[in-house]
């Protein structure tokens, strides 16, 4: 008898499944974990939110020699700097709210190659330095929350990175 698919898989279970896959195959490109990562659709992530001095903070949910999973809180108007994802790349999955992404050609940092909008109903998005680097932004008026999975090497400076910012920066309004 086939086991039914659990559409409300917990975040802890998702991390367990991802770790098991990495242990089975060794360090790999996170693209191979995209299906497991995208299947997470529960709301238990809210219990992992970190509040410090009355402010929501980003939370490292898992980190080992192969992977790093982070829950990122985006205030309205916050955006990342232009950055890449070396080694095995990165996955992003919006849990609540909406995020806007601009991708740039890895060989020409001024050439835009695509603009995307991600919401909680969407699938996981993958990025790697060989394909693009990007800016991610909460252009909305509500908080947004996203789950990120990075492969080993995220702390390594990419040859395409302009600046590194793991904490979203405040969007500067034009005068």
C-alpha positions in Angstrom: 0.0 0.0 0.0 1.3 3.4 -1.0 1.9 5.9 1.8 -0.2 9.1 1.4 1.6 12.3 0.8 1.6 14.6 3.8 0.8 18.1 2.4 1.2 19.7 5.9 4.8 18.5 6.5 6.3 20.3 9.4 9.4 22.4 9.1 11.4 20.1 11.5 10.4 17.1 9.2 11.4 19.1 6.1 14.9 19.7 7.7 15.2 16.0 8.6 14.3 14.9 5.0 16.8 17.4 3.6 19.6 16.2 6.0 18.9 12.6 5.1 19.1 13.3 1.4 22.5 15.1 1.9 23.8 12.3 4.1 22.8 9.7 1.5 24.4 11.6 -1.5 27.0 13.8 0.2 27.4 17.5 -0.4 25.4 18.4 -3.4 23.8 21.2 -5.3 20.7 22.4 -3.4 18.8 22.3 -6.7 18.5 18.5 -6.0 16.7 19.3 -2.8 14.2 21.6 -4.4 11.3 19.1 -4.4 11.6 18.4 -0.6 12.1 22.2 0.0 9.1 23.2 -2.1 6.8 20.6 -0.5 6.9 22.4 2.9 3.5 24.2 3.1 2.6 24.2 6.8 2.5 27.3 9.0 4.5 26.0 11.9 7.4 28.2 10.8 5.8 31.0 12.9 6.9 29.3 16.1 10.5 29.7 15.0 10.4 33.5 14.6 13.0 35.2 16.8 12.1 38.5 18.5 15.0 40.5 19.9 14.5 44.0 21.6 10.9 43.9 20.2 12.1 43.4 16.6 11.7 40.3 14.4 15.1 38.9 13.5 16.3 36.4 10.9 16.6 32.9 12.4 19.1 30.2 11.5 17.0 27.0 11.5 19.7 24.6 10.6 23.4 24.8 9.9 26.0 22.1 9.3 29.1 21.6 7.1 26.8 21.0 4.1 23.8 23.3 4.5 22.3 26.4 6.1 18.6 27.1 6.3 17.4 30.5 7.4 14.0 32.0 8.1 14.2 35.6 6.8 11.9 38.4 8.0 11.4 41.2 5.4 10.0 44.6 6.5 8.2 46.6 3.9 10.8 48.3 1.7 13.7 46.1 2.7 16.0 44.6 0.1 19.2 42.7 -0.2 22.3 44.0 -1.9 23.2 42.5 -5.3 24.7 39.1 -4.5 25.4 35.6 -5.8 25.3 32.1 -4.4 28.5 30.1 -5.0 29.2 26.4 -4.4 25.8 24.5 -4.6 23.6 27.6 -5.0 20.6 28.7 -3.0 16.8 28.1 -2.8 14.2 30.5 -1.7 10.5 29.8 -0.8 8.1 32.6 0.3 6.1 31.6 3.3 4.0 34.7 3.7 3.8 38.0 1.8 5.4 38.6 -1.5 9.0 39.2 -2.7 10.3 40.7 -5.8 13.5 39.5 -7.5 15.7 41.1 -10.1 18.3 38.7 -11.7 21.4 39.9 -13.4 23.7 38.2 -16.0 26.7 36.6 -14.2 29.1 38.0 -16.8 27.7 41.6 -17.0 26.6 42.8 -13.6 24.5 45.7 -15.1 22.5 43.5 -17.5 19.1 42.5 -16.1 18.0 39.1 -17.2 14.6 38.8 -15.4 12.2 40.1 -12.9 10.1 37.7 -10.8 7.4 38.0 -8.1 7.2 35.2 -5.5 4.3 34.6 -3.2 3.4 31.8 -0.7 1.6 29.7 -3.3 4.6 29.5 -5.6 7.3 26.9 -5.8 10.9 27.2 -4.6 13.2 29.4 -6.8 16.8 28.3 -7.4 19.9 30.5 -8.1 23.6 29.9 -8.6 26.4 32.1 -9.7 26.7 30.3 -13.0 23.2 31.4 -13.8 22.7 34.8 -12.3 23.1 36.9 -9.2 20.2 38.9 -7.8 18.5 41.4 -5.6 15.6 40.3 -3.5 13.1 42.9 -2.1 9.9 43.2 -0.2 8.3 46.0 -2.3 4.9 45.5 -0.5 3.3 47.2 2.5 3.2 44.1 4.6 5.9 41.9 6.3 7.1 39.0 4.2 8.7 35.8 5.4 10.9 33.5 3.4 12.8 30.3 3.8 16.3 30.0 2.3 18.5 27.0 1.9 22.1 27.5 1.0 24.7 24.9 0.1 28.2 24.8 1.6 30.2 27.8 0.4 27.6 30.5 1.0 30.2 32.4 3.1 32.7 32.2 0.3 32.9 35.4 -1.7 31.6 34.8 -5.2 33.5 36.3 -8.1 30.3 38.0 -9.1 29.3 39.4 -5.7 29.3 43.2 -5.5 28.6 43.2 -1.7 27.4 40.6 0.7 24.4 41.2 2.9 22.7 38.4 4.7 20.4 40.9 6.4 18.0 42.7 4.1 18.9 46.4 3.8 16.4 49.3 4.1 15.4 50.5 0.6 16.6 54.0 0.0 13.7 56.1 -1.4 14.6 58.4 -4.4 14.5 62.1 -3.6 
